[in-house]
Amino acid sequence: MDPADKEHADRVLDVCAKKVCRDAFSNARLQVTNQFMKTVKGLPVFHFRQYSDIYLTAEEYQQVKDIRDQVYSFTLRISELH
């Protein structure tokens, strides 16, 4: 392989990998934000990017984590009954 082609392929891979990671983190942030707005604030979520301008604090993220932990624990207990 021509070294110039390899360098170009590496640059393309780097750009694409950064975009994939950025999109994944953005997606995860929106999922948690939507969960917070729905479960903590009691607001409806009509579309995925509805609350994209909202950035949660560390405490608000923790509230969502606590809720998910409780749901997970409850689900495990139910599955043990079956």
C-alpha positions in Angstrom: 0.0 0.0 0.0 1.2 3.5 -0.9 2.2 5.3 2.3 0.2 8.4 1.2 -2.9 6.2 0.9 -2.3 4.7 4.3 -1.9 8.2 5.8 -5.2 9.3 4.2 -7.0 6.2 5.4 -5.7 6.8 8.9 -7.0 10.4 8.8 -10.4 9.3 7.5 -10.6 6.7 10.2 -9.7 9.2 12.9 -12.3 11.7 11.8 -15.0 9.0 11.5 -14.1 7.5 14.9 -14.3 10.9 16.6 -17.7 11.5 15.0 -19.0 8.1 16.2 -17.8 8.7 19.7 -19.2 12.2 19.8 -22.6 11.0 18.5 -22.6 8.1 21.1 -21.9 10.5 24.0 -24.6 12.9 22.7 -27.1 10.1 22.4 -26.3 8.8 25.9 -26.7 12.4 27.3 -30.0 12.8 25.6 -31.3 9.4 26.9 -30.5 10.4 30.5 -31.9 13.9 30.1 -35.1 12.5 28.7 -35.4 10.0 31.5 -34.8 12.8 34.1 -37.5 15.0 32.5 -40.0 12.1 32.4 -39.4 10.5 35.8 -38.2 13.3 38.0 -39.9 16.3 36.5 -42.9 14.4 35.3 -42.8 16.1 31.9 -43.8 14.3 28.7 -41.1 13.4 26.1 -42.6 13.6 22.6 -39.4 13.3 20.6 -35.8 12.3 21.3 -34.1 15.7 20.9 -36.9 17.7 22.7 -34.7 18.5 25.7 -31.4 18.7 23.8 -30.8 22.2 25.2 -30.9 20.9 28.8 -27.7 19.9 30.5 -28.1 18.1 33.8 -26.0 18.7 36.9 -24.1 15.9 38.6 -26.8 15.6 41.2 -29.5 15.3 38.5 -27.5 12.6 36.8 -27.3 10.8 40.2 -31.1 11.0 40.6 -31.5 9.1 37.3 -28.9 6.6 38.2 -30.7 6.0 41.6 -34.0 5.4 39.8 -32.4 3.0 37.3 -30.7 1.1 40.1 -34.0 0.7 41.9 -35.8 -0.5 38.8 -33.0 -2.9 38.0 -33.1 -4.3 41.6 -36.9 -4.6 41.4 -36.6 -6.4 38.1 -34.1 -8.9 39.5 -36.3 -9.7 42.5 -39.3 -10.3 40.2 -37.2 -12.6 37.9 -36.2 -14.6 41.0 -39.8 -15.3 41.7 -40.4 -16.9 38.3 
